[in-house]
């Protein structure tokens, strides 16, 4: 029996992963939906996905979407033109490890994963994360809720076992886990993700001070909160 030919090396040594959930009302950003309602939350989340693809889909560094649920028609969101793969594993820890193991197995040398709830994460900060992976084993963009918006690795590692992902201890436990494995770790300046109505208002304020296009997100926020320039009527802040 002849030996199987080795897998060709990727055209670039780096790849960006965007972890996402198929957009369905009631299935995405449930904390936000508690304040905003399922339909408006779906509008926002779809806008995030479209803007992330617009921001990172045409760069030289490839990006790949890893989605859940596995049986959902996620690929259809981008007309079948984006690289979309199913997440596998019961827990987020298992799914993240599977993503990194798969891509390192394909020959990538630097892999970074981010969530779909931070479309405002600047391309320059993502570039800085990959640059950091030239000198460190692990690079993180912390989130101010105790988690992180992005994590990058430059080699396979059992980094997520025992880490309480999705909690305010995630960053600290990930850094501790990295150090226990003898991995060098670097944290870049923090950002935030969008989980609540206050986060969404923070995103609106952030976008008013940046030239990052994010056209779908800006449109969705204008519809929700109102845009005085357009005479819109949106969501009012609740009285204390």
FENMO-V333709 format. One record per backbone hydrogen bond with DSSP energy under -0.5 kcal/mol. CO is the residue of the C=O (numbers start at 0). NH is the residue of the N-H. E is the energy in kcal/mol with one decimal. If there is no record, write none. Layout:
# FENMO-V333709
CO:NH:E
CO:NH:E
This chain:
# FENMO-V333709
12:108:-2.3
12:109:-2.1
13:61:-0.6
14:111:-1.9
15:63:-2.5
16:18:-0.5
16:113:-2.4
17:65:-2.3
18:115:-1.1
19:67:-1.2
21:23:-0.8
23:26:-2.2
23:27:-0.7
28:32:-2.4
29:33:-1.4
30:34:-0.6
31:34:-1.2
31:35:-2.9
32:36:-2.1
36:40:-2.1
37:41:-2.2
38:42:-2.0
39:43:-2.2
40:44:-2.7
41:45:-2.6
42:46:-1.7
43:47:-2.3
44:48:-2.2
45:49:-2.4
46:50:-2.5
47:51:-2.5
48:52:-2.1
49:53:-2.1
50:54:-2.3
51:55:-2.6
52:56:-2.2
55:58:-0.8
61:15:-2.5
63:17:-2.3
64:66:-0.5
64:84:-3.2
65:19:-2.4
66:86:-3.1
67:21:-2.6
68:71:-1.7
71:73:-1.4
72:75:-1.1
73:76:-2.0
74:77:-1.1
74:79:-2.0
75:78:-1.6
77:80:-1.7
81:83:-0.9
82:64:-2.9
84:66:-2.6
90:94:-2.3
91:95:-2.8
92:96:-2.2
93:97:-2.2
94:98:-1.9
95:99:-2.3
96:100:-2.8
97:101:-2.2
98:102:-2.1
99:103:-2.6
100:104:-2.0
101:105:-0.9
102:107:-1.9
103:106:-1.3
109:14:-1.7
110:152:-2.9
111:16:-3.3
112:150:-2.3
113:18:-2.9
114:117:-0.6
116:193:-1.7
117:120:-1.9
121:125:-1.8
122:126:-2.5
123:127:-2.1
124:128:-1.8
125:129:-2.0
126:130:-2.3
127:131:-2.4
128:132:-1.3
130:133:-1.5
131:134:-1.6
131:135:-2.0
136:153:-1.4
137:185:-2.1
138:151:-3.0
139:141:-0.6
139:187:-3.0
140:148:-2.9
140:149:-1.0
141:190:-2.7
142:145:-1.8
145:170:-2.9
146:142:-2.3
148:114:-1.2
149:140:-2.3
150:112:-3.0
151:138:-2.0
152:110:-2.6
156:158:-2.1
159:162:-2.1
162:164:-2.0
163:166:-1.2
166:169:-1.4
168:172:-2.7
169:173:-2.2
170:174:-2.6
171:175:-2.5
172:176:-2.4
173:177:-2.6
174:178:-2.4
175:179:-2.1
176:180:-1.2
177:180:-0.6
177:182:-2.7
178:181:-1.5
183:136:-0.6
183:137:-2.0
185:139:-2.5
185:187:-0.5
187:141:-0.7
190:143:-1.6
192:194:-0.8
195:199:-1.8
196:200:-2.0
197:201:-2.2
198:202:-2.4
199:203:-2.1
200:204:-2.3
201:205:-2.5
202:206:-2.7
203:207:-1.2
205:208:-1.5
206:209:-1.0
213:217:-2.5
214:218:-2.2
215:219:-2.4
216:220:-2.6
217:221:-2.1
218:222:-1.9
219:223:-1.8
220:224:-3.0
220:225:-0.5
221:225:-1.3
223:234:-5.2
224:233:-0.6
226:229:-1.8
226:230:-0.7
226:231:-2.2
227:230:-0.7
231:233:-0.5
